[in-house]
């Protein structure tokens, strides 16, 4: 799986379009589009940071319910 595919997979896992994912992560929509299309190369650690953010948000959400 390429880095671009990882970004797309992370976005799709939370069921958001690019605009929603942009708002959630603070990454500009155009940047997400370029990453997913492979027009721009992003550092390998970016998908990991996004995954950590999404996991953290899920943990916070669960702790508030319980």
C-alpha positions as a Markdown table, in Angstrom:
| # | Residue | x | y | z |
|---|---|---|---|---|
| 1 | Unk | 0.0 | 0.0 | 0.0 |
| 2 | Unk | 1.4 | 3.4 | -1.0 |
| 3 | Unk | 1.4 | 6.4 | 1.3 |
| 4 | Unk | -1.3 | 8.0 | -0.8 |
| 5 | Unk | -3.5 | 4.9 | -0.4 |
| 6 | Unk | -3.0 | 5.0 | 3.4 |
| 7 | Unk | -4.3 | 8.5 | 3.5 |
| 8 | Unk | -7.3 | 7.6 | 1.5 |
| 9 | Unk | -7.9 | 4.5 | 3.6 |
| 10 | Unk | -7.7 | 6.5 | 6.8 |
| 11 | Unk | -10.2 | 9.0 | 5.5 |
| 12 | Unk | -12.6 | 6.4 | 4.3 |
| 13 | Unk | -12.3 | 4.4 | 7.5 |
| 14 | Unk | -14.0 | 7.3 | 9.4 |
| 15 | Unk | -16.5 | 7.8 | 6.5 |
| 16 | Unk | -15.7 | 11.3 | 5.7 |
| 17 | Unk | -15.3 | 13.2 | 2.4 |
| 18 | Unk | -12.1 | 15.3 | 1.8 |
| 19 | Unk | -13.7 | 18.5 | 3.1 |
| 20 | Unk | -14.9 | 16.9 | 6.4 |
| 21 | Unk | -11.5 | 15.1 | 6.8 |
| 22 | Unk | -9.7 | 18.4 | 6.1 |
| 23 | Unk | -11.7 | 20.1 | 8.9 |
| 24 | Unk | -11.1 | 17.2 | 11.3 |
| 25 | Unk | -7.3 | 17.0 | 10.7 |
| 26 | Unk | -6.5 | 20.7 | 9.9 |
| 27 | Unk | -5.0 | 19.6 | 6.5 |
| 28 | Unk | -6.1 | 21.8 | 3.6 |
| 29 | Unk | -8.4 | 20.1 | 1.1 |
| 30 | Unk | -6.1 | 20.7 | -1.8 |
| 31 | Unk | -3.2 | 19.1 | 0.0 |
| 32 | Unk | -5.4 | 16.0 | 0.7 |
| 33 | Unk | -6.4 | 15.9 | -2.9 |
| 34 | Unk | -2.8 | 16.1 | -4.1 |
| 35 | Unk | -1.7 | 13.4 | -1.6 |
| 36 | Unk | -4.4 | 11.0 | -2.5 |
| 37 | Unk | -3.8 | 11.5 | -6.2 |
| 38 | Unk | 0.0 | 11.0 | -5.8 |
| 39 | Unk | 0.8 | 14.5 | -7.1 |
| 40 | Unk | 2.6 | 15.4 | -3.9 |
| 41 | Unk | 4.9 | 13.3 | -1.8 |
| 42 | Unk | 4.3 | 13.4 | 1.9 |
| 43 | Unk | 6.6 | 12.2 | 4.6 |
| 44 | Unk | 6.0 | 8.6 | 5.8 |
| 45 | Unk | 5.2 | 9.7 | 9.3 |
| 46 | Unk | 2.1 | 11.7 | 8.3 |
| 47 | Unk | -0.3 | 8.8 | 7.9 |
| 48 | Unk | 0.9 | 7.5 | 11.3 |
| 49 | Unk | 0.2 | 10.8 | 13.0 |
| 50 | Unk | -3.3 | 11.0 | 11.4 |
| 51 | Unk | -4.0 | 7.4 | 12.5 |
| 52 | Unk | -2.9 | 8.3 | 16.1 |
| 53 | Unk | -5.2 | 11.4 | 16.0 |
| 54 | Unk | -8.1 | 9.3 | 14.9 |
| 55 | Unk | -7.5 | 6.6 | 17.5 |
| 56 | Unk | -7.1 | 9.3 | 20.2 |
| 57 | Unk | -10.4 | 10.9 | 19.2 |
| 58 | Unk | -12.1 | 7.5 | 19.4 |
| 59 | Unk | -10.7 | 6.8 | 22.8 |
| 60 | Unk | -11.9 | 10.2 | 24.1 |
| 61 | Unk | -15.3 | 9.6 | 22.6 |
| 62 | Unk | -15.6 | 6.2 | 24.3 |
| 63 | Unk | -14.4 | 7.5 | 27.7 |
| 64 | Unk | -17.0 | 10.2 | 27.6 |
| 65 | Unk | -19.8 | 7.6 | 27.0 |
| 66 | Unk | -18.6 | 5.4 | 29.8 |
